[in-house]
Amino acid sequence: MKNRRILVITHGHFGIELVKSVEMIMGKQDFIKAMGLVPGQSVDELRQQAFDAIAQNEQAGAETIVACDLLGGSPSNVALSCLGKIDCKVVLGVNMPFLIELIQNVNDVDDVDELVQGAVEAGRTGLVIKDRATLLKG
């Protein structure tokens, strides 16, 4: 069994509320933390918070998977800047299906790349378009 932790970094409270929503379905998850860039907070403050969280995980012998909301946004830039100092995986475009899949398998899949790829695929397939015609077809 692997020792991994998940850090969600987003704009505003999106990530914090996403984690709360996932925990409504899956129960409390002790290995996940969320933070967001809020009005009045500097990017440097968020960067320090993220770096501290990842460093704390590393000191505890845990590998960190960082999930951010948007490629090119300040939270993703913060996460990517941490890669220069600490080794972790960063995934951009977090959604609920991705996070559920990641949580379900976070410490059971040995290969972190396989784990992350499976969660990314779940995130992609979790996006579905429905309209009246497709609803009537079943």
N, CA, C and O atoms as a DFTB+ gen file, in Angstrom:
552 C
 N C O
     1  1       0.851      -1.186       0.000
     2  2       0.000       0.000       0.000
     3  2       0.893       1.244       0.000
     4  3       1.840       1.342       0.780
     5  1       0.581       2.174      -0.873
     6  2       1.354       3.407      -1.012
     7  2       0.911       4.441       0.018
     8  3      -0.172       4.351       0.597
     9  1       1.769       5.410       0.222
    10  2       1.461       6.525       1.115
    11  2       1.397       7.784       0.262
    12  3       2.417       8.415      -0.020
    13  1       0.189       8.135      -0.142
    14  2      -0.004       9.313      -0.985
    15  2      -1.031      10.237      -0.357
    16  3      -1.920       9.815       0.383
    17  1      -0.876      11.517      -0.682
    18  2      -1.836      12.527      -0.245
    19  2      -2.224      13.382      -1.443
    20  3      -1.473      13.510      -2.409
    21  1      -3.397      13.954      -1.356
    22  2      -3.939      14.769      -2.442
    23  2      -4.079      16.201      -1.942
    24  3      -4.564      16.449      -0.839
    25  1      -3.641      17.135      -2.780
    26  2      -3.792      18.562      -2.501
    27  2      -4.557      19.182      -3.662
    28  3      -4.116      19.109      -4.809
    29  1      -5.694      19.788      -3.370
    30  2      -6.513      20.454      -4.383
    31  2      -6.304      21.957      -4.230
    32  3      -6.495      22.516      -3.150
    33  1      -5.906      22.610      -5.338
    34  2      -5.668      24.062      -5.330
    35  2      -6.502      24.680      -6.445
    36  3      -6.363      24.308      -7.610
    37  1      -7.368      25.623      -6.088
    38  2      -8.271      26.210      -7.078
    39  2      -8.445      27.709      -6.844
    40  3      -7.906      28.285      -5.899
    41  1      -9.210      28.306      -7.733
    42  2      -9.658      29.683      -7.539
    43  2     -10.784      29.675      -6.509
    44  3     -11.677      28.829      -6.562
    45  1     -10.737      30.615      -5.580
    46  2     -11.803      30.744      -4.589
    47  2     -11.965      29.491      -3.749
    48  3     -10.990      28.813      -3.426
    49  1     -13.196      29.195      -3.403
    50  2     -13.503      28.057      -2.534
    51  2     -13.936      26.824      -3.319
    52  3     -14.425      25.859      -2.732
    53  1     -13.764      26.846      -4.632
    54  2     -14.197      25.731      -5.478
    55  2     -13.626      24.399      -5.000
    56  3     -14.372      23.437      -4.822
    57  1     -12.333      24.333      -4.794
    58  2     -11.695      23.082      -4.388
    59  2     -12.129      22.624      -3.013
    60  3     -12.339      21.432      -2.784
    61  1     -12.263      23.562      -2.104
    62  2     -12.696      23.232      -0.745
    63  2     -14.097      22.636      -0.783
    64  3     -14.363      21.629      -0.126
    65  1     -14.989      23.250      -1.546
    66  2     -16.365      22.754      -1.658
    67  2     -16.427      21.456      -2.456
    68  3     -17.265      20.600      -2.173
    69  1     -15.556      21.298      -3.444
    70  2     -15.495      20.047      -4.203
    71  2     -15.124      18.895      -3.273
    72  3     -15.744      17.832      -3.321
    73  1     -14.134      19.099      -2.442
    74  2     -13.733      18.066      -1.482
    75  2     -14.880      17.760      -0.521
    76  3     -15.131      16.593      -0.220
    77  1     -15.573      18.777      -0.039
    78  2     -16.723      18.555       0.851
    79  2     -17.801      17.735       0.147
    80  3     -18.409      16.854       0.756
    81  1     -18.038      18.021      -1.131
    82  2     -19.043      17.282      -1.896
    83  2     -18.648      15.825      -2.070
    84  3     -19.480      14.930      -1.921
    85  1     -17.384      15.586      -2.383
    86  2     -16.893      14.214      -2.516
    87  2     -17.020      13.481      -1.181
    88  3     -17.383      12.305      -1.147
    89  1     -16.725      14.166      -0.099
    90  2     -16.827      13.540       1.220
    91  2     -18.275      13.244       1.605
    92  3     -18.517      12.355       2.421
    93  1     -19.244      13.964       1.040
    94  2     -20.652      13.620       1.248
    95  2     -20.936      12.233       0.683
    96  3     -21.744      11.484       1.232
    97  1     -20.272      11.900      -0.409
    98  2     -20.468      10.615      -1.083
    99  2     -19.607       9.521      -0.461
   100  3     -20.078       8.407      -0.235
   101  1     -18.347       9.843      -0.188
   102  2     -17.359       8.823       0.179
   103  2     -16.966       8.814       1.650
   104  3     -16.229       7.932       2.089
   105  1     -17.449       9.778       2.406
   106  2     -17.026       9.888       3.798
   107  2     -15.758      10.722       3.913
   108  3     -15.139      11.078       2.910
   109  1     -15.387      11.025       5.135
   110  2     -14.218      11.863       5.418
   111  2     -12.960      11.214       4.857
   112  3     -12.749      10.009       4.993
   113  1     -12.128      12.038       4.222
   114  2     -10.870      11.586       3.626
   115  2      -9.730      12.326       4.314
   116  3      -9.551      13.526       4.105
   117  1      -8.969      11.624       5.124
   118  2      -7.919      12.264       5.916
   119  2      -6.681      12.633       5.112
   120  3      -5.854      13.414       5.581
   121  1      -6.540      12.089       3.918
   122  2      -5.323      12.304       3.128
   123  2      -5.499      13.368       2.046
   124  3      -4.677      13.472       1.136
   125  1      -6.561      14.149       2.143
   126  2      -6.807      15.180       1.135
   127  2      -6.931      16.542       1.812
   128  3      -7.525      16.675       2.882
   129  1      -6.359      17.537       1.166
   130  2      -6.420      18.912       1.668
   131  2      -6.755      19.809       0.480
   132  3      -6.326      19.545      -0.643
   133  1      -7.516      20.859       0.728
   134  2      -7.863      21.803      -0.334
   135  2      -7.570      23.222       0.117
   136  3      -7.695      23.569       1.292
   137  1      -7.177      24.027      -0.854
   138  2      -6.937      25.450      -0.603
   139  2      -7.290      26.215      -1.866
   140  3      -7.288      25.662      -2.966
   141  1      -7.592      27.486      -1.695
   142  2      -7.950      28.289      -2.852
   143  2      -7.402      29.696      -2.759
   144  3      -7.170      30.231      -1.675
   145  1      -7.206      30.273      -3.913
   146  2      -6.786      31.671      -4.007
   147  2      -8.033      32.535      -3.853
   148  3      -8.922      32.516      -4.704
   149  1      -8.088      33.286      -2.769
   150  2      -9.276      34.081      -2.471
   151  2      -8.971      35.565      -2.640
   152  3      -7.810      35.969      -2.565
   153  1     -10.005      36.384      -2.869
   154  2      -9.776      37.818      -3.010
   155  2      -9.011      38.375      -1.813
   156  3      -9.306      38.052      -0.663
   157  1      -8.032      39.210      -2.107
   158  2      -7.218      39.809      -1.065
   159  2      -5.977      39.005      -0.713
   160  3      -5.096      39.497      -0.008
   161  1      -5.903      37.787      -1.192
   162  2      -4.741      36.938      -0.941
   163  2      -3.779      37.058      -2.110
   164  3      -4.202      37.098      -3.266
   165  1      -2.504      37.116      -1.820
   166  2      -1.521      37.192      -2.903
   167  2      -1.187      35.791      -3.407
   168  3      -1.327      34.801      -2.688
   169  1      -0.750      35.736      -4.644
   170  2      -0.309      34.474      -5.232
   171  2       0.875      33.922      -4.440
   172  3       1.002      32.709      -4.273
   173  1       1.732      34.802      -3.959
   174  2       2.883      34.360      -3.161
   175  2       2.441      33.672      -1.868
   176  3       3.057      32.695      -1.441
   177  1       1.376      34.182      -1.248
   178  2       0.851      33.537      -0.038
   179  2       0.338      32.136      -0.354
   180  3       0.606      31.189       0.385
   181  1      -0.404      32.008      -1.458
   182  2      -0.906      30.695      -1.865
   183  2       0.253      29.762      -2.194
   184  3       0.231      28.586      -1.831
   185  1       1.266      30.286      -2.882
   186  2       2.440      29.479      -3.232
   187  2       3.105      28.927      -1.970
   188  3       3.478      27.755      -1.919
   189  1       3.246      29.767      -0.967
   190  2       3.874      29.320       0.280
   191  2       3.025      28.263       0.977
   192  3       3.555      27.277       1.488
   193  1       1.705      28.465       0.998
   194  2       0.806      27.473       1.602
   195  2       0.923      26.132       0.885
   196  3       1.006      25.081       1.521
   197  1       0.928      26.180      -0.440
   198  2       1.023      24.948      -1.235
   199  2       2.358      24.263      -1.000
   200  3       2.412      23.055      -0.766
   201  1       3.435      25.034      -1.064
   202  2       4.767      24.472      -0.850
   203  2       4.867      23.836       0.535
   204  3       5.405      22.738       0.679
   205  1       4.351      24.523       1.548
   206  2       4.398      23.993       2.916
   207  2       3.625      22.678       3.025
   208  3       4.084      21.739       3.676
   209  1       2.456      22.613       2.391
   210  2       1.647      21.389       2.447
   211  2       2.360      20.224       1.766
   212  3       2.382      19.111       2.291
   213  1       2.945      20.485       0.591
   214  2       3.652      19.428      -0.135
   215  2       4.904      19.006       0.628
   216  3       5.204      17.815       0.721
   217  1       5.634      19.973       1.174
   218  2       6.844      19.665       1.950
   219  2       6.500      18.854       3.197
   220  3       7.233      17.934       3.562
   221  1       5.399      19.188       3.845
   222  2       4.958      18.442       5.028
   223  2       4.648      16.995       4.652
   224  3       4.999      16.072       5.386
   225  1       3.992      16.798       3.513
   226  2       3.713      15.442       3.034
   227  2       5.012      14.691       2.784
   228  3       5.159      13.533       3.176
   229  1       5.952      15.364       2.127
   230  2       7.233      14.737       1.813
   231  2       7.973      14.346       3.095
   232  3       8.549      13.261       3.175
   233  1       7.956      15.221       4.083
   234  2       8.615      14.922       5.363
   235  2       7.975      13.724       6.058
   236  3       8.637      13.002       6.803
   237  1       6.686      13.520       5.811
   238  2       5.973      12.378       6.387
   239  2       6.138      11.125       5.527
   240  3       5.565      10.079       5.833
   241  1       6.918      11.231       4.456
   242  2       7.140      10.088       3.572
   243  2       6.012       9.841       2.596
   244  3       5.892       8.748       2.043
   245  1       5.178      10.856       2.379
   246  2       4.029      10.714       1.486
   247  2       4.276      11.431       0.168
   248  3       4.839      12.525       0.127
   249  1       3.846      10.795      -0.892
   250  2       3.891      11.382      -2.228
   251  2       2.643      12.256      -2.391
   252  3       1.565      11.885      -1.926
   253  1       2.781      13.405      -3.044
   254  2       1.650      14.320      -3.210
   255  2       1.192      14.366      -4.656
   256  3       1.997      14.483      -5.579
   257  1      -0.123      14.270      -4.835
   258  2      -0.758      14.507      -6.125
   259  2      -1.537      15.803      -5.974
   260  3      -2.419      15.911      -5.122
   261  1      -1.207      16.788      -6.806
   262  2      -1.854      18.094      -6.749
   263  2      -2.860      18.178      -7.893
   264  3      -2.529      17.876      -9.040
   265  1      -4.076      18.584      -7.582
   266  2      -5.123      18.754      -8.587
   267  2      -5.560      20.215      -8.584
   268  3      -5.950      20.755      -7.548
   269  1      -5.492      20.845      -9.747
   270  2      -5.861      22.261      -9.890
   271  2      -7.030      22.393     -10.850
   272  3      -7.334      21.477     -11.614
   273  1      -7.675      23.543     -10.797
   274  2      -8.879      23.733     -11.589
   275  2      -8.635      24.075     -13.053
   276  3      -9.425      23.669     -13.904
   277  1      -7.579      24.799     -13.375
   278  2      -7.498      25.393     -14.707
   279  2      -6.054      25.582     -15.147
   280  3      -5.262      26.202     -14.438
   281  1      -5.714      25.059     -16.295
   282  2      -4.389      25.276     -16.872
   283  2      -4.190      26.763     -17.135
   284  3      -5.041      27.407     -17.749
   285  1      -3.077      27.305     -16.677
   286  2      -2.750      28.702     -16.925
   287  2      -3.240      29.664     -15.867
   288  3      -2.871      30.839     -15.881
   289  1      -4.067      29.188     -14.948
   290  2      -4.541      30.046     -13.870
   291  2      -3.505      30.145     -12.760
   292  3      -2.545      29.375     -12.721
   293  1      -3.703      31.085     -11.873
   294  2      -2.762      31.270     -10.764
   295  2      -2.581      30.006      -9.922
   296  3      -1.444      29.672      -9.589
   297  1      -3.665      29.276      -9.559
   298  2      -3.454      28.048      -8.787
   299  2      -2.582      27.020      -9.518
   300  3      -1.734      26.379      -8.897
   301  1      -2.784      26.861     -10.816
   302  2      -1.944      25.898     -11.544
   303  2      -0.513      26.399     -11.647
   304  3       0.428      25.609     -11.561
   305  1      -0.339      27.689     -11.827
   306  2       1.020      28.243     -11.865
   307  2       1.727      28.044     -10.528
   308  3       2.926      27.768     -10.489
   309  1       0.986      28.184      -9.440
   310  2       1.534      27.929      -8.106
   311  2       1.979      26.471      -7.995
   312  3       3.096      26.188      -7.562
   313  1       1.106      25.555      -8.386
   314  2       1.432      24.126      -8.295
   315  2       2.635      23.780      -9.156
   316  3       3.528      23.051      -8.723
   317  1       2.657      24.300     -10.368
   318  2       3.769      24.001     -11.273
   319  2       5.076      24.589     -10.757
   320  3       6.141      24.010     -10.973
   321  1       5.007      25.733     -10.078
   322  2       6.231      26.320      -9.521
   323  2       6.798      25.459      -8.392
   324  3       8.005      25.468      -8.154
   325  1       5.945      24.726      -7.705
   326  2       6.411      23.828      -6.640
   327  2       7.214      22.664      -7.206
   328  3       8.066      22.104      -6.516
   329  1       6.946      22.295      -8.464
   330  2       7.674      21.185      -9.091
   331  2       9.167      21.451      -9.163
   332  3       9.964      20.513      -9.177
   333  1       9.552      22.716      -9.210
   334  2      10.968      23.055      -9.256
   335  2      11.688      22.793      -7.948
   336  3      12.917      22.734      -7.911
   337  1      10.920      22.633      -6.866
   338  2      11.512      22.457      -5.538
   339  2      11.232      21.080      -4.943
   340  3      12.071      20.519      -4.238
   341  1      10.066      20.549      -5.226
   342  2       9.635      19.272      -4.637
   343  2       8.989      18.432      -5.736
   344  3       8.221      18.949      -6.548
   345  1       9.297      17.150      -5.760
   346  2       8.711      16.268      -6.763
   347  2       7.288      15.892      -6.360
   348  3       7.052      15.407      -5.253
   349  1       6.349      16.120      -7.265
   350  2       4.961      15.734      -7.056
   351  2       4.315      15.608      -8.432
   352  3       4.926      15.959      -9.442
   353  1       3.104      15.118      -8.474
   354  2       2.335      15.065      -9.716
   355  2       1.329      16.203      -9.684
   356  3       0.709      16.464      -8.654
   357  1       1.170      16.882     -10.819
   358  2       0.194      17.967     -10.922
   359  2      -0.769      17.640     -12.056
   360  3      -0.345      17.354     -13.176
   361  1      -2.063      17.683     -11.762
   362  2      -3.109      17.441     -12.752
   363  2      -3.967      18.697     -12.821
   364  3      -4.355      19.252     -11.793
   365  1      -4.260      19.139     -14.033
   366  2      -5.016      20.376     -14.236
   367  2      -6.380      20.058     -14.839
   368  3      -6.479      19.278     -15.787
   369  1      -7.432      20.663     -14.286
   370  2      -8.789      20.444     -14.774
   371  2      -9.598      19.545     -13.850
   372  3     -10.394      18.735     -14.325
   373  1      -9.412      19.669     -12.556
   374  2     -10.063      18.790     -11.583
   375  2     -11.583      18.862     -11.702
   376  3     -12.154      19.935     -11.896
   377  1     -12.222      17.708     -11.582
   378  2     -13.674      17.641     -11.483
   379  2     -14.037      16.495     -10.536
   380  3     -13.162      15.763     -10.075
   381  1     -15.315      16.345     -10.253
   382  2     -15.743      15.364      -9.264
   383  2     -15.451      13.918      -9.679
   384  3     -14.941      13.158      -8.855
   385  1     -15.748      13.500     -10.916
   386  2     -15.415      12.119     -11.291
   387  2     -13.916      11.819     -11.171
   388  3     -13.532      10.735     -10.731
   389  1     -13.072      12.780     -11.561
   390  2     -11.623      12.617     -11.419
   391  2     -11.261      12.395      -9.958
   392  3     -10.533      11.459      -9.626
   393  1     -11.768      13.256      -9.092
   394  2     -11.389      13.211      -7.685
   395  2     -11.887      11.934      -7.008
   396  3     -11.170      11.351      -6.195
   397  1     -13.084      11.500      -7.328
   398  2     -13.610      10.252      -6.759
   399  2     -12.734       9.075      -7.170
   400  3     -12.364       8.254      -6.330
   401  1     -12.404       8.986      -8.442
   402  2     -11.550       7.894      -8.936
   403  2     -10.177       7.936      -8.268
   404  3      -9.641       6.902      -7.871
   405  1      -9.623       9.118      -8.150
   406  2      -8.311       9.267      -7.527
   407  2      -8.351       8.811      -6.066
   408  3      -7.473       8.074      -5.617
   409  1      -9.359       9.245      -5.339
   410  2      -9.489       8.876      -3.927
   411  2      -9.673       7.370      -3.768
   412  3      -9.068       6.757      -2.888
   413  1     -10.504       6.779      -4.616
   414  2     -10.764       5.343      -4.506
   415  2      -9.500       4.507      -4.659
   416  3      -9.398       3.427      -4.076
   417  1      -8.544       4.989      -5.431
   418  2      -7.371       4.187      -5.765
   419  2      -6.051       4.772      -5.291
   420  3      -4.996       4.219      -5.599
   421  1      -6.078       5.866      -4.556
   422  2      -4.868       6.649      -4.275
   423  2      -3.739       5.834      -3.649
   424  3      -2.575       6.047      -3.988
   425  1      -4.046       4.931      -2.767
   426  2      -2.989       4.170      -2.105
   427  2      -2.959       2.699      -2.506
   428  3      -2.205       1.912      -1.932
   429  1      -3.771       2.328      -3.482
   430  2      -3.827       0.931      -3.916
   431  2      -3.090       0.665      -5.222
   432  3      -2.600      -0.444      -5.435
   433  1      -3.002       1.652      -6.093
   434  2      -2.314       1.486      -7.377
   435  2      -0.846       1.841      -7.170
   436  3      -0.523       2.953      -6.754
   437  1       0.038       0.895      -7.461
   438  2       1.470       1.111      -7.214
   439  2       2.063       2.217      -8.068
   440  3       2.790       3.070      -7.559
   441  1       1.764       2.213      -9.348
   442  2       2.363       3.168     -10.292
   443  2       1.561       4.466     -10.284
   444  3       0.391       4.476     -10.666
   445  1       2.181       5.554      -9.851
   446  2       1.472       6.834      -9.733
   447  2       0.999       7.337     -11.090
   448  3      -0.057       7.964     -11.181
   449  1       1.765       7.072     -12.149
   450  2       1.334       7.505     -13.480
   451  2       0.064       6.774     -13.909
   452  3      -0.837       7.374     -14.495
   453  1      -0.002       5.486     -13.616
   454  2      -1.201       4.696     -13.919
   455  2      -2.394       5.197     -13.107
   456  3      -3.505       5.313     -13.623
   457  1      -2.150       5.487     -11.847
   458  2      -3.193       6.022     -10.967
   459  2      -3.761       7.324     -11.515
   460  3      -4.976       7.477     -11.649
   461  1      -2.875       8.253     -11.829
   462  2      -3.300       9.568     -12.303
   463  2      -3.988       9.451     -13.660
   464  3      -4.997      10.114     -13.898
   465  1      -3.458       8.620     -14.546
   466  2      -4.067       8.451     -15.866
   467  2      -5.481       7.877     -15.749
   468  3      -6.383       8.298     -16.473
   469  1      -5.673       6.929     -14.847
   470  2      -7.012       6.375     -14.628
   471  2      -7.985       7.421     -14.114
   472  3      -9.147       7.449     -14.521
   473  1      -7.516       8.276     -13.225
   474  2      -8.374       9.339     -12.696
   475  2      -8.688      10.378     -13.765
   476  3      -9.812      10.875     -13.843
   477  1      -7.691      10.707     -14.590
   478  2      -7.915      11.656     -15.692
   479  2      -8.961      11.096     -16.653
   480  3      -9.844      11.824     -17.108
   481  1      -8.862       9.817     -16.958
   482  2      -9.841       9.189     -17.856
   483  2     -11.240       9.232     -17.241
   484  3     -12.215       9.488     -17.947
   485  1     -11.348       8.988     -15.948
   486  2     -12.648       9.079     -15.270
   487  2     -13.191      10.501     -15.332
   488  3     -14.393      10.702     -15.507
   489  1     -12.312      11.484     -15.191
   490  2     -12.731      12.878     -15.304
   491  2     -13.263      13.205     -16.683
   492  3     -14.254      13.920     -16.831
   493  1     -12.589      12.668     -17.695
   494  2     -13.040      12.901     -19.081
   495  2     -14.375      12.222     -19.354
   496  3     -15.294      12.842     -19.889
   497  1     -14.481      10.950     -18.987
   498  2     -15.716      10.220     -19.283
   499  2     -16.872      10.680     -18.402
   500  3     -18.032      10.398     -18.700
   501  1     -16.560      11.385     -17.320
   502  2     -17.604      11.926     -16.462
   503  2     -18.299      13.139     -17.048
   504  3     -19.343      13.565     -16.554
   505  1     -17.722      13.694     -18.101
   506  2     -18.355      14.813     -18.806
   507  2     -19.249      14.241     -19.899
   508  3     -18.756      13.660     -20.866
   509  1     -20.547      14.402     -19.751
   510  2     -21.522      13.801     -20.655
   511  2     -22.523      14.870     -21.069
   512  3     -22.975      15.665     -20.244
   513  1     -22.861      14.884     -22.341
   514  2     -23.882      15.809     -22.846
   515  2     -25.197      15.047     -22.971
   516  3     -25.248      13.975     -23.574
   517  1     -26.237      15.596     -22.406
   518  2     -27.576      15.025     -22.525
   519  2     -28.515      16.103     -23.045
   520  3     -28.410      17.275     -22.681
   521  1     -29.408      15.690     -23.879
   522  2     -30.487      16.562     -24.322
   523  2     -31.743      15.706     -24.422
   524  3     -31.722      14.519     -24.098
   525  1     -32.798      16.293     -24.857
   526  2     -34.070      15.577     -24.896
   527  2     -33.988      14.313     -25.743
   528  3     -34.482      13.260     -25.340
   529  1     -33.365      14.415     -26.916
   530  2     -33.275      13.263     -27.815
   531  2     -32.474      12.121     -27.189
   532  3     -32.890      10.965     -27.260
   533  1     -31.346      12.430     -26.587
   534  2     -30.535      11.359     -25.991
   535  2     -31.182      10.815     -24.727
   536  3     -31.003       9.642     -24.398
   537  1     -31.918      11.634     -24.026
   538  2     -32.598      11.179     -22.826
   539  2     -33.690      10.171     -23.180
   540  3     -33.868       9.173     -22.483
   541  1     -34.414      10.433     -24.259
   542  2     -35.486       9.536     -24.688
   543  2     -34.951       8.218     -25.235
   544  3     -35.634       7.197     -25.164
   545  1     -33.722       8.229     -25.786
   546  2     -33.109       6.997     -26.303
   547  2     -32.627       6.097     -25.178
   548  3     -32.439       4.897     -25.380
   549  1     -32.429       6.656     -24.009
   550  2     -31.993       5.844     -22.879
   551  2     -30.587       6.052     -22.601
   552  3     -30.044       5.447     -21.677
